[in-house]
Amino acid sequence: MFKHILIPIDGSDLSRRAAEKAIELAKLCQARITVLHVIPPFQTIAYMGALLAATEFAYNEQAKTDGQQYLADIQALAEAAGVPFAGEADFGEHPNETILGVAKAKQCDLIVMGSHGRRGMTRLLLGSETQKVLLGSEVPVLVCQ
């Protein structure tokens, strides 16, 4: 049914559960997975430039380290299930655009991701990366809660 599944992760328990479900599905379909962690850029405040530059560097290094750990955790699950794995951590201003771009570039035929379950006014004001992916995707999106 599916040959290549994209799994965006953010390090949360919810994204890990979505990844576990995606790996189960990939095993059933004999599909491969690509796991993507999108790192939001450092948000700056314009004063004390030297201090902020050092802070941005530290943020970027820690974010890359965290991203690699998130990927390693999911890779271990995929290897245990015998599912072919590829992973990447990329910086992206808009995670939904990065997710959709990777899905298209890698010719994924399914995206599996978690939803943080925002409701009501919070959802209206903040939106949801999952909702944005749902609205912009050319392939099916499976949302896990």
C-alpha positions as CSV (number, residue, x, y, z in Angstrom):
1,M,0.0,0.0,0.0
2,F,2.6,2.6,1.1
3,K,6.2,2.5,0.1
4,H,7.8,5.5,1.8
5,I,6.5,7.1,5.0
6,L,7.6,10.5,6.3
7,I,7.5,10.9,10.1
8,P,8.0,14.4,11.4
9,I,9.1,14.4,15.0
10,D,9.6,17.1,17.6
11,G,11.0,15.1,20.5
12,S,7.6,15.0,22.4
13,D,6.0,11.8,23.7
14,L,3.2,12.4,21.2
15,S,5.5,12.5,18.3
16,R,7.3,9.4,19.5
17,R,4.0,7.5,19.8
18,A,3.1,8.6,16.2
19,A,6.5,7.3,15.1
20,E,5.9,4.0,16.8
21,K,2.6,3.7,14.9
22,A,4.2,4.7,11.7
23,I,6.9,2.0,12.1
24,E,4.2,-0.6,12.8
25,L,2.5,0.5,9.6
26,A,5.7,0.5,7.6
27,K,6.5,-3.0,8.7
28,L,3.1,-4.2,7.6
29,C,3.4,-2.5,4.2
30,Q,7.1,-3.3,3.8
31,A,7.7,0.4,3.5
32,R,10.7,2.5,4.3
33,I,10.6,5.5,6.6
34,T,12.2,8.9,6.6
35,V,12.2,10.7,10.0
36,L,12.4,14.5,10.0
37,H,13.1,16.8,12.9
38,V,12.6,20.5,12.0
39,I,14.6,22.8,14.2
40,P,13.1,26.3,14.6
41,P,15.5,29.1,14.2
42,F,16.9,31.1,17.2
43,Q,14.6,34.0,18.1
44,T,16.6,37.1,18.8
45,I,16.0,40.3,20.7
46,A,18.0,43.2,19.3
47,Y,20.3,44.3,22.1
48,M,23.8,43.3,23.4
49,G,24.7,41.7,20.1
50,A,27.8,39.8,21.3
51,L,25.8,38.1,24.0
52,L,23.1,37.1,21.6
53,A,25.5,35.8,19.0
54,A,27.0,33.5,21.6
55,T,23.6,32.5,22.8
56,E,22.5,31.8,19.2
57,F,25.5,29.6,18.6
58,A,24.8,27.6,21.8
59,Y,21.2,27.3,20.9
60,N,22.1,26.0,17.4
61,E,24.6,23.5,18.8
62,Q,22.2,22.2,21.4
63,A,19.3,22.0,18.9
64,K,21.4,19.9,16.5
65,T,22.5,17.6,19.4
66,D,18.9,17.2,20.5
67,G,17.7,16.6,17.0
68,Q,20.3,13.8,16.4
69,Q,19.2,12.2,19.7
70,Y,15.5,12.2,18.7
71,L,16.5,10.6,15.3
72,A,18.7,8.0,17.1
73,D,15.8,7.0,19.3
74,I,13.5,6.5,16.4
75,Q,16.2,4.7,14.4
76,A,16.6,2.2,17.2
77,L,12.8,1.5,17.0
78,A,13.0,1.1,13.3
79,E,16.0,-1.2,13.4
80,A,14.3,-3.4,16.0
81,A,11.3,-3.7,13.7
82,G,13.4,-4.3,10.6
83,V,12.2,-1.2,8.9
84,P,14.6,0.7,6.6
85,F,15.4,4.1,8.1
86,A,16.6,7.5,6.9
87,G,16.7,10.5,9.1
88,E,17.5,14.2,9.0
89,A,17.4,17.3,11.2
90,D,17.0,20.6,9.4
91,F,16.5,24.2,10.4
92,G,13.3,25.6,9.2
93,E,11.4,28.9,9.8
94,H,8.1,27.2,9.0
95,P,8.0,23.5,10.0
96,N,5.0,22.7,7.9
97,E,6.7,24.0,4.7
98,T,9.8,22.0,5.5
99,I,7.7,18.9,6.1
100,L,5.8,19.3,2.8
101,G,9.0,20.0,0.9
102,V,10.8,16.9,2.2
103,A,7.7,14.8,1.5
104,K,7.7,16.0,-2.1
105,A,11.5,15.8,-2.6
106,K,11.7,12.3,-1.2
107,Q,8.5,11.1,-3.0
108,C,6.8,10.0,0.3
109,D,3.4,8.6,-0.2
110,L,2.2,9.1,3.5
111,I,3.0,11.5,6.3
112,V,2.4,10.2,9.9
113,M,2.5,12.8,12.6
114,G,1.2,13.7,16.1
115,S,-1.2,16.4,17.0
116,H,-0.8,18.3,20.1
117,G,-4.6,18.5,20.4
118,R,-5.0,22.2,20.7
119,R,-8.7,23.1,21.0
120,G,-10.9,26.2,20.8
121,M,-9.4,29.7,20.8
122,T,-5.8,28.5,21.2
123,R,-6.1,26.5,18.0
124,L,-7.7,29.5,16.2
125,L,-5.0,31.9,17.4
126,L,-1.9,29.8,17.1
127,G,-2.8,27.3,14.5
128,S,-1.2,23.9,14.3
129,E,1.7,22.6,12.2
130,T,-0.2,19.4,11.8
131,Q,-3.3,21.3,10.5
132,K,-1.1,23.3,8.1
133,V,0.4,20.0,6.8
134,L,-3.1,18.5,6.4
135,L,-4.2,21.5,4.4
136,G,-1.1,21.7,2.2
137,S,-0.2,18.0,1.6
138,E,-0.6,16.3,-1.7
139,V,-0.3,12.9,0.0
140,P,-2.4,11.4,2.8
141,V,-1.6,12.5,6.3
142,L,-2.3,10.2,9.3
143,V,-2.6,12.1,12.5
144,C,-2.0,10.3,15.8
145,Q,-3.3,11.6,19.2
